[in-house]
Amino acid sequence: MTEPLLMQITLAAEPGRIFDALTQRLPDWFAEYADVSLDEKRYDFWGRYTPEAPDREAGRHPLLFVAANRELRYGWALRGRGIDSAVHIRLLPRGAQTIVAVQHSEINPDHSISAYTDEDFWFLSLENLRRHLDGKAPVRCDFTQSMLGDIHHTVEIEASPSAVFAALITPDQLNRWIASHSQVEAHVGGTFDLGWSGFPPLKILELVPDQKLALRWSEGEEETVVTWTLEGSGGKTRMTLVHSGFAPDKPTGGLKAGWLNFASWVKSLCEYGPSWQPTIKRLAPGTEPYYAAAIGSAQSTLVAIAE
């Protein structure tokens, strides 16, 4: 038995709209396909945007409990791991906002680069829920694509290249989405420290303001390169992330999902501005240095799923 994953996001929407997104509009933000019936106790979803890319039959999930506009629970069989998990979602109104609290039991504890983690899936999904409610396009992870070798992601951001570049290089901004205690020497050859305990500072290989940032990523004896390229047009930015240097047959599914989530957060940070806060996860003692300072400093705001 593993500890359940506990996460929450605060959304500028009333519970009824969020409950509608959770029960009637899953293909808009959560899964490629869905078939939900509250009366028939069915909460089915499947397709390429779901971990393991299940087909229709494998995407059947029993609805265990539902209270309109307040709560739902459903089962989720993770066949690749041979376990039955359960998801519990509560909607807790707070004035003009609503806290969406999620508990996922029997989760994947594997944090190697070979396997996606459930927290990355939920981080990405809950940010997509925010976007859906605000009329913005989701950022999807396609689990049918290769999970081997180098990683490539491209997202469109409704912000200028200078704003996006600031999110990639400025310590205060980095602490909002990736770094626990960022320190940056913003020049070629300078260090780029995320504050991750036991993880050596990165080295800046290329730096072209508002256009490109390349970092040497050292982990053990393996050295790879992370490159961010920005292309501006019409007040928007096309941001491409490439993590290169892996052998073509190296499993990198965990990094692929993780980097896509980080790219999603850069997009939201730039589009929403200072008010944006990433989804909060309950952190186990000692893991705080590996998460954004914005998540660590918000631990006291976590609510109990049973509230």
C-alpha positions in Angstrom: 0.0 0.0 0.0 1.4 3.4 -1.0 0.5 6.7 0.4 -2.3 8.4 -1.7 -1.5 11.3 -3.9 -3.2 14.4 -2.6 -3.4 17.5 -4.8 -5.6 20.6 -5.1 -6.1 23.6 -7.3 -8.1 26.7 -6.7 -10.2 27.8 -9.6 -12.2 31.0 -10.4 -15.4 29.1 -11.1 -18.5 28.0 -9.1 -18.8 24.3 -8.3 -21.6 23.6 -10.8 -19.4 24.6 -13.8 -16.6 22.4 -12.5 -18.9 19.5 -11.9 -20.1 19.8 -15.4 -16.5 19.7 -16.7 -15.9 16.6 -14.6 -19.0 14.7 -15.8 -20.0 16.0 -19.2 -16.9 17.5 -20.8 -14.0 15.2 -20.1 -12.8 15.1 -23.8 -12.3 18.9 -23.7 -9.5 18.7 -21.2 -9.0 15.2 -19.6 -9.2 12.3 -22.0 -9.6 11.7 -25.8 -12.9 9.9 -25.3 -15.3 9.6 -22.4 -18.7 8.0 -21.6 -20.1 9.1 -18.2 -23.5 8.2 -16.8 -24.3 9.2 -13.3 -27.4 7.1 -13.3 -25.7 4.0 -14.5 -22.6 4.5 -12.3 -20.2 4.7 -15.2 -17.2 6.9 -15.4 -15.4 5.6 -18.6 -12.6 7.4 -20.3 -9.9 6.1 -22.7 -7.7 7.0 -25.6 -4.2 8.4 -26.3 -4.3 11.1 -23.6 -4.8 8.6 -20.8 -1.8 6.7 -19.3 -1.4 3.3 -20.9 -3.5 4.6 -23.8 -6.4 2.2 -23.0 -9.0 1.2 -25.6 -12.7 1.4 -25.0 -12.9 -1.9 -23.0 -9.9 -1.1 -20.9 -11.3 2.4 -20.2 -14.3 1.3 -18.2 -14.3 2.7 -14.7 -17.0 2.2 -12.0 -18.5 5.4 -10.5 -18.4 4.6 -6.8 -20.1 7.7 -5.4 -21.5 11.0 -6.6 -23.0 14.0 -5.0 -23.9 16.6 -7.6 -21.7 19.7 -7.6 -19.8 18.5 -4.5 -18.1 15.1 -4.8 -17.4 12.0 -6.9 -15.3 8.9 -6.6 -14.4 6.3 -9.2 -12.3 3.3 -9.7 -9.3 3.2 -12.1 -7.7 -0.2 -13.0 -4.1 0.4 -13.9 -3.5 -2.8 -15.9 0.1 -2.1 -16.7 0.9 -2.2 -13.0 -1.7 -4.8 -12.1 -3.4 -2.7 -9.5 -6.9 -1.2 -8.8 -6.7 2.5 -7.8 -9.4 4.9 -6.8 -9.9 8.6 -7.4 -11.8 10.9 -5.0 -12.6 14.5 -6.0 -14.2 17.1 -3.7 -15.4 20.6 -4.7 -15.1 23.1 -1.9 -16.5 26.6 -2.5 -14.5 29.5 -1.2 -16.3 32.7 -2.0 -16.0 33.3 -5.8 -13.5 30.5 -6.1 -13.6 26.7 -5.7 -11.0 24.4 -4.4 -10.8 21.1 -6.4 -9.2 18.5 -4.1 -8.1 15.2 -5.6 -6.9 12.0 -3.9 -5.6 9.2 -6.0 -4.8 5.9 -4.1 -2.5 3.1 -5.1 -0.3 5.4 -7.2 3.0 4.8 -9.0 5.9 5.5 -6.7 8.5 5.1 -9.5 10.3 8.4 -10.1 12.8 7.1 -12.6 13.1 8.7 -16.0 11.7 5.5 -17.6 8.1 5.8 -16.3 5.6 8.7 -16.1 4.4 9.5 -12.6 0.8 9.9 -11.6 1.6 13.3 -10.2 2.7 14.6 -13.6 -0.6 13.3 -15.1 -2.6 15.1 -12.5 -0.5 18.3 -12.6 -1.1 18.5 -16.3 -4.8 17.5 -16.1 -5.7 20.0 -13.4 -4.0 22.8 -15.3 -6.0 21.8 -18.3 -9.2 21.9 -16.2 -8.3 25.5 -15.4 -7.7 26.3 -19.1 -10.9 24.6 -20.1 -13.0 26.7 -17.7 -11.2 29.9 -19.0 -11.7 29.0 -22.7 -8.1 28.2 -23.3 -6.7 25.2 -25.3 -5.3 22.2 -23.2 -1.7 20.9 -23.3 -2.0 17.2 -24.0 0.4 14.3 -23.4 0.0 11.6 -26.1 0.8 8.3 -24.5 0.8 6.5 -27.9 4.0 8.3 -28.9 7.4 6.9 -28.4 8.7 7.1 -24.8 12.3 6.4 -25.9 15.2 8.7 -26.7 15.2 12.5 -27.0 12.3 14.6 -25.9 10.6 17.3 -28.0 7.7 19.5 -26.9 6.2 22.6 -28.5 3.5 24.9 -27.0 1.9 28.1 -28.1 1.9 30.9 -25.5 -0.2 34.0 -25.6 2.7 36.2 -24.4 5.7 37.9 -25.9 9.1 36.2 -26.2 10.5 38.5 -23.6 7.9 37.5 -21.1 8.5 33.8 -21.8 12.3 34.2 -21.6 11.9 35.9 -18.3 10.1 32.9 -17.0 13.0 30.7 -18.1 15.9 32.8 -16.7 14.7 34.9 -13.8 15.1 33.3 -10.3 11.8 34.6 -8.9 9.9 33.3 -11.9 11.7 29.9 -11.9 10.7 29.5 -8.2 7.1 29.6 -9.3 7.2 26.6 -11.6 10.4 24.5 -11.3 13.0 25.6 -8.8 13.0 25.5 -5.0 15.7 28.0 -4.6 16.9 29.3 -8.0 20.3 31.0 -8.5 21.3 32.0 -12.1 24.4 33.5 -13.6 22.8 34.7 -16.8 25.7 34.4 -19.2 27.2 31.6 -21.3 29.3 29.5 -19.0 27.3 30.6 -15.9 25.6 28.3 -13.5 21.9 27.6 -13.4 21.0 26.2 -10.0 17.4 24.9 -9.4 18.1 24.3 -5.7 17.4 20.6 -6.0 19.2 18.9 -3.1 22.0 16.7 -4.3 21.5 17.7 -8.0 24.5 19.7 -9.4 23.9 23.2 -10.9 23.4 23.2 -14.6 25.7 25.1 -17.0 24.5 27.6 -19.5 25.7 26.6 -22.9 23.8 29.1 -25.0 22.0 32.3 -24.1 20.3 34.6 -26.7 17.9 36.9 -24.9 14.2 36.3 -25.9 15.3 33.6 -28.4 17.3 30.7 -26.9 18.5 29.1 -23.7 20.5 25.8 -23.7 21.6 24.1 -20.5 24.0 21.2 -19.8 22.0 18.7 -17.7 24.3 16.5 -15.7 22.9 13.5 -13.7 25.4 10.9 -12.5 27.7 10.1 -15.4 25.2 11.0 -18.0 25.3 14.5 -19.6 22.5 15.7 -21.8 21.3 19.1 -23.1 18.0 21.0 -22.5 17.3 23.6 -25.1 14.5 26.2 -25.1 13.8 28.0 -28.4 11.4 30.9 -28.7 9.8 32.2 -31.9 7.5 35.3 -31.6 4.7 36.2 -34.0 1.7 38.5 -33.5 2.3 39.0 -29.8 2.4 35.2 -29.2 5.4 32.8 -28.7 6.0 29.4 -30.0 8.2 27.7 -27.4 10.0 24.5 -28.3 11.8 22.4 -25.6 14.3 19.7 -26.7 16.0 17.4 -24.2 18.7 15.7 -26.2 21.6 13.4 -25.9 19.8 10.1 -25.0 20.4 6.8 -26.7 17.6 6.2 -29.2 16.4 3.1 -27.2 16.7 4.8 -23.7 13.3 4.8 -21.9 12.5 8.5 -21.1 8.7 8.4 -20.6 9.0 10.0 -17.1 11.0 12.9 -18.4 8.7 13.3 -21.3 5.6 13.7 -19.1 7.5 15.9 -16.6 8.9 18.3 -19.2 5.5 18.7 -20.8 4.0 19.6 -17.5 6.8 22.2 -16.9 6.2 23.6 -20.4 2.5 23.8 -19.5 3.3 25.7 -16.3 5.5 28.2 -18.2 2.6 28.8 -20.6 0.2 29.4 -17.7 2.6 31.6 -15.7 3.0 33.8 -18.7 -0.6 33.9 -19.7 -2.2 34.4 -16.2 0.5 36.6 -14.7 1.3 37.1 -11.0 -2.0 35.6 -9.8 -1.1 32.1 -11.2 -0.4 29.4 -8.7 0.5 25.8 -9.7 -1.5 22.9 -8.4 -0.4 22.1 -4.9 0.7 18.6 -4.0 1.1 17.3 -0.4 4.9 16.8 -0.1 6.5 14.0 1.9 9.1 15.2 4.4 12.4 15.8 2.8 11.1 16.2 -0.8 10.5 20.0 -0.6 13.8 20.8 -2.4 12.6 19.0 -5.5 9.4 21.0 -6.1 8.8 24.6 -7.0 9.0 27.0 -4.0 5.5 28.1 -4.9 4.3 24.5 -4.0 6.4 24.2 -0.9 5.3 27.5 0.5 1.6 26.6 0.0 1.6 23.4 2.0 -0.4 25.0 4.9 -3.3 25.8 2.5 -3.9 22.1 1.7 -7.4 21.0 2.8 -8.4 17.5 4.0 -10.1 15.5 1.2 -12.8 14.5 3.7 -13.7 18.1 4.7 
